[in-house]
C-alpha cells in the first residue's frame, strides 16, 4: 500500500470518527477512575508491556536516522490508533456495554478488532483486549489511545529494523 493510500485511509477514518463522535451519544463504560495524566501513563505502560510480551523482547526503539520519516510515522501511528480506538473502544465497546454489560462488550470489540486486521489474529485479539481493558479500567479513551499508539510505534520501529536487516540499502 502506498503512503498516499495509507494517509487517505487515515483521513477517511478521521472523518468517520469525527462523525461518530458528533452523531452518536455513547456514555463512558465507567466514571473515570484515574485523572488524565495517570491514565495516559497506564496506557503507555500497557502498550509497551504488550509489545514486550508479544515479541518476547524488551522494546528498544533506536534513534531514527531520518527525523522527517520518524515524525511522519509517529503522526500516522498516533492518528490511526485514535481512529481505531474511537471505533472499537468508544463506539463498539460503549454501545454493547450499554446494551448488555462490559464482559460481552469487551469480547465483541476485541473480536471485531482482531477480525479486521489482516495478519496476527491471535495477537490482535490480545491487543484489542488489552486496549479495551485499559479503557474499562481507567474510564478514559485517551488511555486506550496512548496504549495503542505506544504499541504501534514500537511495532512499526521493530518492523522497520527487520526490513532494514532483510533488505539493506
FENMO-V789161 format. One record per run of one state. SS is the DSSP state (alpha for helix, beta for strand, coil for the rest). FROM is the first residue (numbers start at 0). LEN is the number of residues. If there is no record, write none. Layout:
ss=<SS	SS>
from=<FROM	FROM>
len=<LEN	LEN>
This chain:
ss=<coil	alpha	coil	alpha	coil	alpha	coil	alpha	coil	alpha	coil	alpha	coil>
from=<0	2	23	35	55	66	100	101	116	120	138	140	166>
len=<2	21	12	20	11	34	1	15	4	18	2	26	3>
